[in-house]
Amino acid sequence: MTPELLESVLRDLPRYGRIVKDYPYRKVWRVAVDREVFYLKFYPEKANRWRRIGHGGSLAMREFLRLQWLQKAGVPSARAHSVLMGLNINGERGDAVLIEAIEPSINLLDLVVDAHMRGTDVPNHRQLVLQMIDLLKAMGRAGLGHDDLHIGNFLVREGKLYLIDAYPVHKRGILMKDVEALAGSASGFVTRTDLQRGWNELGPGGKLPARNKAAARAVRKQMKRIWGDNKYFGRLRDRNWSGVCFKKAKLPRRWAKFSQSRFETAQWLDAWRTLLGKIESDQLTVLKRSRSGDVLEGELIVGGKPLPVIVKRPRRKYWFRYINEIGRGARARRAWLKSWRCIFRDIPCAWPLLLMEKRTLGYATDAIIVFEKVKGQMLSELDLDQLETADRRSLFHRCGALLRRLESWGLYHWDAKSTNWIIRTDDPTGPFPVLVDLDGIRSTWGVGRGIERLLRAMRLHPQYSPEDSLNLCRGYAPFAQMTVRAAGEGED
């Protein structure tokens, strides 16, 4: 692109390009001119005033120079074309860097999510993992590191991997936190063998750490959003009721259909008023009604979309509940918190959509929480004899592995009985377990409690066999001997 053509393109940017990312601190345009494609990363001066001070100058120049570092180090990455200082776009002044496009290509995150939603493996999975390790080793040899390593910062073109975001590149080498951050973002893409290979090549080697500190920090960051008014969650207020609603997910999950949907706060407000009217007039199907509360089933229309939902309205069965809920929140509020705590850790559970509370002087006197209805059967009622041998073995192995994964995050399920599991038999990967009641999850010590409770509950199933117990314990391998022994003792 000649300087004259570039100048004419910048004067009429909306004609030649379109915005593909729009953040307050950075806007990314895709520009196509005479069969050449470029990406223009624009850093508004006003939104980046403090960042400029912290980084000692222009952010566009910073990215331009770091892209050059990567090219000199032989790291497969995008190529910088030019840096544009003092650019004015739609009346907004700032700096920009023009980058040659890597096309046709697909973002690695999109590739992983697509494979996850279809229940298939990522194409060329092993080759991509090896390329990622080689790419990071090349950065390390050049003394370069990256403060924001995640799979969304990689492109795949004809089977080759490219790093596309150079703004966070630094000259402190590959740090442990960089490797942990990448491993955490790639948890749905890589196997434990891949993680071990990367740990041996990029880290100190030996046994993998029990906890990924960078992944834990990422979860804490996401948890801060569940109460706020942002692009993922909205706040609602309707007379003496107030609460939060789900708007969209950063990443969809295969077990939750509506994790792929987008909603607006106003849509939820209309749906809530309709739902409250149905609850008060007893128009919903009663699944369970006791002193502990109501569990109802119905359909909710949100933005013209019919949503099959489960509605829970907990009550305080004992007088001391009025006291011990002070400070930690009512059961519905804790269910909202625990559900998102599990979802952000990729633990399959019922998807929470709406939480509303009625408060008096800051104390919740009533609360309602709405979940997406999980399609399938309860584990306690599932016809095990109708499953293929391989599917039956896989089902119990997955149940045990899910409990083990919970405990790896420091969460312990004290009430993992068979009625708290829904089994999706229509999943492309085979019978898939989903937790639907997380009230029994605790963050205090409870190693092995979940597997013990499930083993005892499954003894009541008429088709349950010792082979099923063995498969369940193999999924939860670290405590297999202890849980088998515990399952044969005591009373239900």
C-alpha positions, -999 to 999 in steps of 0.1 A, spaced: 0 0 0 15 33 -11 16 63 13 -9 82 -10 -34 53 -10 -30 48 28 -38 85 33 -70 83 12 -81 52 30 -76 68 64 -96 98 53 -126 76 45 -121 47 68 -157 36 72 -158 30 34 -129 7 33 -131 -10 67 -153 -22 95 -149 -24 133 -143 -60 145 -135 -51 181 -147 -21 200 -133 -15 235 -129 19 253 -91 15 253 -87 0 218 -106 -3 185 -97 -28 158 -106 -21 122 -104 -46 93 -94 -27 62 -95 -42 27 -79 -23 -2 -71 -37 -37 -72 -74 -25 -49 -64 4 -62 -68 39 -49 -50 70 -59 -46 106 -58 -11 121 -55 -11 159 -65 24 172 -56 35 207 -77 66 216 -57 92 234 -83 101 260 -91 66 271 -54 57 274 -40 87 291 -29 69 322 -17 38 303 5 61 282 21 74 314 25 39 328 42 26 296 62 57 289 47 67 256 25 57 227 7 24 230 6 20 192 44 25 190 48 0 219 29 -27 199 47 -18 167 81 -23 183 71 -55 200 59 -70 168 93 -63 154 109 -81 184 88 -112 176 98 -111 139 135 -108 148 132 -137 172 117 -159 145 84 -162 164 54 -168 140 33 -137 144 16 -109 126 37 -84 107 36 -46 115 32 -24 84 34 11 99 26 32 130 4 62 127 7 90 153 -19 116 159 -46 99 139 -81 113 140 -110 88 135 -146 101 137 -135 131 158 -114 109 182 -77 115 184 -51 88 191 -24 66 177 -27 35 156 -6 6 142 -13 -10 109 -8 -48 108 -8 -72 78 -37 -96 80 -31 -134 84 -60 -147 62 -77 -170 56 -74 -180 93 -94 -188 124 -89 -178 160 -77 -207 181 -103 -200 207 -131 -201 181 -117 -234 168 -117 -249 204 -152 -236 212 -166 -250 179 -151 -284 186 -164 -283 222 -199 -275 211 -199 -303 186 -184 -328 210 -154 -335 188 -117 -332 190 -99 -301 178 -84 -308 143 -46 -314 143 -47 -311 181 -13 -326 188 4 -306 161 -10 -273 174 1 -281 210 36 -289 198 37 -256 177 25 -237 207 53 -251 229 79 -244 201 66 -208 197 70 -201 235 105 -217 235 115 -194 207 102 -164 227 121 -176 257 154 -180 238 150 -144 227 144 -133 263 108 -124 255 76 -131 275 39 -123 273 17 -109 301 -16 -119 285 -11 -154 271 -43 -171 263 -56 -191 233 -76 -162 220 -43 -145 211 -34 -172 185 -45 -176 149 -45 -209 129 -38 -206 92 -35 -238 71 -25 -257 103 1 -232 114 -1 -212 146 5 -174 149 7 -151 178 -13 -119 170 -13 -97 201 21 -81 209 11 -53 232 17 -74 264 52 -87 252 80 -80 276 118 -87 279 117 -106 311 116 -140 294 89 -166 297 77 -164 333 59 -191 353 28 -170 355 27 -167 317 28 -205 313 1 -209 340 -22 -184 324 -19 -201 290 -25 -235 306 -56 -222 324 -71 -208 292 -64 -240 273 -79 -263 298 -107 -273 274 -82 -277 245 -53 -297 260 -51 -330 278 -32 -337 310 -5 -353 289 -2 -320 269 0 -300 301 28 -323 314 47 -320 281 45 -282 283 55 -283 320 86 -303 311 95 -281 281 87 -247 295 87 -251 333 108 -269 358 95 -303 349 84 -330 373 49 -334 388 23 -309 377 13 -283 404 -19 -292 422 -33 -257 417 -29 -233 388 -26 -199 405 -31 -179 373 -63 -198 365 -76 -192 400 -69 -154 395 -89 -155 363 -118 -171 380 -118 -145 408 -118 -118 381 -149 -134 365 -166 -138 398 -165 -100 404 -189 -96 374 -218 -117 386 -232 -90 409 -224 -60 387 -241 -42 358 -219 -51 328 -220 -68 294 -224 -102 310 -249 -95 338 -276 -69 344 -292 -55 375 -330 -55 380 -353 -36 403 -391 -40 403 -409 -24 432 -397 -42 464 -378 -68 444 -342 -65 432 -316 -88 417 -293 -98 388 -298 -115 355 -277 -133 329 -271 -114 297 -245 -134 278 -216 -158 284 -180 -151 275 -177 -188 264 -207 -211 257 -210 -245 272 -223 -276 255 -245 -287 285 -264 -254 286 -283 -244 255 -290 -208 266 -253 -201 273 -252 -194 236 -280 -168 238 -279 -131 244 -305 -112 265 -311 -76 275 -319 -63 310 -352 -49 298 -363 -83 284 -356 -99 318 -376 -72 336 -407 -80 315 -402 -117 319 -398 -114 357 -431 -96 361 -448 -123 341 -431 -150 361 -439 -135 395 -476 -133 385 -475 -170 375 -459 -180 408 -483 -160 429 -513 -175 410 -498 -210 412 -497 -215 374 -464 -234 373 -460 -272 377 -449 -282 412 -420 -306 412 -414 -304 450 -431 -285 478 -421 -287 514 -411 -266 544 -377 -261 528 -393 -244 498 -408 -249 463 -393 -263 432 -414 -253 401 -412 -260 364 -425 -238 336 -417 -218 305 -405 -182 304 -406 -160 274 -376 -137 272 -372 -115 242 -396 -137 222 -376 -168 231 -394 -196 250 -371 -208 279 -380 -241 298 -369 -232 333 -368 -245 369 -378 -220 395 -366 -224 431 -381 -205 460 -363 -216 492 -379 -211 527 -363 -212 561 -373 -246 576 -356 -239 610 -356 -208 632 -318 -206 633 -317 -201 595 -329 -165 601 -297 -159 621 -270 -179 603 -279 -164 570 -269 -130 582 -237 -120 564 -235 -150 540 -268 -145 522 -300 -165 517 -300 -199 500 -310 -185 466 -282 -160 467 -257 -187 477 -270 -209 449 -263 -182 424 -228 -177 437 -220 -215 438 -234 -220 403 -211 -194 387 -182 -205 408 -186 -240 392 -193 -227 357 -162 -206 356 -143 -237 365 -159 -257 337 -180 -279 362 -212 -289 344 -242 -277 364 -277 -261 359 -273 -227 342 -285 -198 364 -306 -172 346 -321 -149 372 -319 -141 409 -345 -118 426 -347 -109 463 -371 -90 484 -353 -71 511 -362 -53 543 -335 -31 559 -309 -50 538 -322 -85 550 -336 -109 524 -371 -119 535 -379 -137 502 -359 -149 472 -364 -166 438 -338 -181 416 -344 -193 380 -323 -220 362 -324 -233 327 -340 -268 327 -315 -295 320 -327 -319 295 -323 -355 306 -331 -380 335 -321 -381 371 -294 -406 378 -316 -422 404 -342 -430 377 -320 -437 348 -325 -471 331 -289 -483 333 -296 -516 316 -306 -497 284 -271 -482 281 -244 -497 260 -216 -512 281 -191 -486 270 -216 -457 277 -224 -471 311 -187 -474 321 -181 -438 307 -211 -424 326 -198 -435 361 -162 -427 352 -174 -391 343 -193 -387 376 -163 -397 396 -140 -374 375 -164 -345 380 -163 -348 418 -125 -351 416 -123 -319 395 -145 -301 420 -121 -310 448 -91 -300 427 -105 -265 430 -110 -267 467 -148 -273 465 -164 -303 482 -199 -317 475 -214 -330 508 -247 -339 492 -238 -355 458 -267 -380 460 -281 -396 428 -312 -373 427 -289 -342 423 -275 -354 390 -292 -351 356 -278 -374 328 -280 -361 293 -282 -391 271 -284 -371 238 -249 -357 241 -226 -364 211 -199 -377 235 -223 -402 253 -241 -400 286 -231 -367 302 -236 -359 340 -248 -324 351 -252 -313 387 -285 -296 394 -284 -289 431 -252 -272 445 -265 -264 480 -243 -291 494 -210 -276 480 -187 -263 507 -153 -247 505 -142 -262 538 -125 -296 541 -145 -325 528 -122 -347 508 -140 -378 496 -174 -367 510 -190 -364 475 -180 -398 462 -190 -415 495 -225 -399 493 -230 -409 457 -219 -445 463 -243 -448 492 -272 -433 472 -266 -455 442 -270 -487 463 -307 -480 462 -308 -482 424 -321 -517 415 -297 -520 384 -266 -507 401 -237 -533 402 -203 -536 418 -188 -529 383 -205 -495 383 -190 -488 418 -156 -497 404 -160 -474 374 -172 -446 396 -141 -450 419 -118 -452 389 -131 -418 378 -123 -405 412 -90 -425 413 -71 -408 442 -96 -421 468 -108 -453 452 -99 -477 480 -112 -454 507 -145 -448 490 -152 -484 482 -147 -493 518 -168 -464 530 -196 -473 506 -201 -507 523 -204 -493 558 -230 -475 577 -266 -467 568 -281 -445 541 
